[in-house]
Amino acid sequence: MTVVEYCRHETRVYELVIIRAGGRVRCSAYIDHEDLFRLPLDIAEAEVIRSKRSYIDIATRAGSAWSSPCVYLDIK
């Protein structure tokens, strides 16, 4: 399954998708209420080799952190 197929069919609305290659973050996508998102073409067509649901800490304007659900995708 490619990254774009995974994002269209396996994610939920308002979910953050973190895309990694070789253990390094390459890109992220936020799935909006209409399931719309943008990805670079080379990443959109890459094959997903592993997925994992988890959480990521996001900094707030107040300087604290908020734990947000996300999906990590590892690609070839």
N, C-alpha and C positions, 0 to 999 in steps of 0.2 A: 504494500500500500504506500502511496506517495504521501508527502506531507500535506499537500492540498486536499487529498481525499480524506486523510485522517481528520484534518480540521473541519471539513464539511460534514462528516458522518459520525465522528466519535467524540466531539467536544460538546460542551454545553454553552449556552448563552452566558456572556460576561466572564468567560473563563480566559485565563492567561495561559498562553502556550509558549514555553521556552524551548528553543531548538538548538541542539548541541551537535557538534561534529568533532570527533576526537577528544571529547571531554571538555571542549571549550564552547561557550555560548556564541552562536553565530547570528541568531535572530530571535525575535519574539513577536507574537501576534496576540492581539486582544480580540476575542470573538464578540461582536456587538449584538444588539437585539435582532438584527436582520441576518445574522450569520455572515456578515461581511467582514473581510480582513484583507490585508495586502501582504504579499511576500515577494521577495526577489525570485525571479524565474528559476535560477539554479537551485534554490532551496525548495521552492514549491514542487519541483519535479523530483527531488531526492527521495530515495526509499527510506522509510522508517524501519529501523532495525530493533528498536526497543522503545517502550513508552512506560511512564511511571507517573501516577498521580501523587502529588505531595503538596507542600506549602512553601511559599517564599515570603521572606520579610521585606516589606516595602516601607520606605521612610515616609513619614507624614510631614506636613508643613510645620507642625508643632515640634518636630525633632524627635518624635517617638517612632516606633515601628508598628506596622499592622501586618498580621499574618494573613496572606491571601492564598486561596486554593489555586493550584496551577497544574499543568501537565508538562512534564519534561519529555521531549522527543529526541532520541538519538538517531542520527542519520548517517548514511554511508558517505 
